[in-house]
Amino acid sequence: MRTTTLLLALTLTLTLAATATAASTTAPPRRAECPTGALCLWEREDFRGARRIHELHTTDIDSCVPLPPGTTAQALANRTGRPVTTYQSPECAETGEFETYPGSGTWVPASPYLIRAFKLWES
């Protein structure tokens, strides 16, 4: 009986230690810097790599804005106060993947597709 209790306690201790180690290595994605009133796009997931900042005063509303040729984004923060749609297509074609995000401070650490263009909406 004593051996069984000791083995059960040892097994429980090892299980808890393994769970704690796994939890400590899986940190939530960090929120990167993005100024208020801007749409920020990062070239890699989890807000890593080069960041592009698009502000309202330099971006046409309701117009397709392609990223520079050969570049894509995989993470975004929308702090414009307006909805934004990101597109897999560089022409904002709806035949590829696209997704609309609210403008109230949306942070997306991993887009489900490579972003090649976006469109900011009036409301």
N, C-alpha and C positions, 0 to 999 in steps of 0.2 A: 504494500500500500504506500509506504514511504517513498519507494523508488518511483512508482507511478506518479505521485504528486510532484516529486522533484523533476521528472522528465516533462510533465505538463507545464510546470512553471518555467523551465528552460526553453521549451518550445514557444510559449507565449512571449517571453522576453526577446527571443530572436526574431519573431514575427513583428513585434512592435518596433524593434531597432531597424529592421529592413524597411518598414513602412515610413518611418521618420526620415531615413536616408533618401528614399525615393521622393518624398514630399519636398525635402530641402533642395533637391537638384532640379525640380520642375518649378522654377520661378515664373510668375505671371509676366506677360510682356510689359515692358516699360512704356510709359507715355513720353514721346519725344517732344522737343520744343517745336511749337507752331504758333506764330503770333495771332492774336485775336483779329478777326476780319480776313483771314487768309485760308487758302486751300494749300495744304502741304502734301507733296508726293515724294515717297522714298523709293529708290531703285530696288531695295531688297525688303523682305519680310521683317517684321518686328522693328520697324522704323530704323533700319540700318542702311548704310550706303549713302550715296549722294541724295540730298534733299532739294526739291524744287519748290519755290514759294510763288503762288499766284494770288495777287491781291485784287479786290474788286475794282479798284480805280484803273487797273491796267488790263482787265479781262472783260471781253464782251459778254453781256448777259444773253442767254438763249442762243448762243453760237457755239459751234463745235470748235474746240481748241485742241489740236493734235499736239502730242509731245514731239520734241525734235526727232528727226529721222534716226532710227537705230536705237532709240531709248525707250524704256518701259518703266513702269512703276509697279510695286507689289504691296505697298502699304500707303495709307493716307490718313490725314486728319482734316476734317472739314469744320472750320471755325468761321465761315463766312456769314452765317446767319441766313443762308439760302440753301435750298436743296442742290445737290450736285449729282449728276449721273456720270459714271465712269464707263468707258467702252473698251472692249477688246480690239475693236476696229479703229484704225487711225482716222477714219472718215465719220465716226459716230454712227456707223450702220447698225441697225437693230437686227441684222442677220447673224451677228456674232453675239457673244455674251455682253450684258450690260446690267448695271445695278444702280439704283438711286438711293442716296444717303441723305438724311436730314442735316440741316445746317446749324443745329443747336449745340455743336461740340461733339461731333462723331469721330471716334478713333477706330480705325480698322487696321490691325496689325498684319493681316494677311488677306489680300484680295483673292477671290477664287479663280482669277485669270490675270494675265498680264495686261495692265492698263496702258493703252496707247493714245487715248484721247479722253476729254471730259467736256461736260456742258454744265454751266451754272444756270439755274433757273430763277426767274423773277420771284416766284413764290410757290 
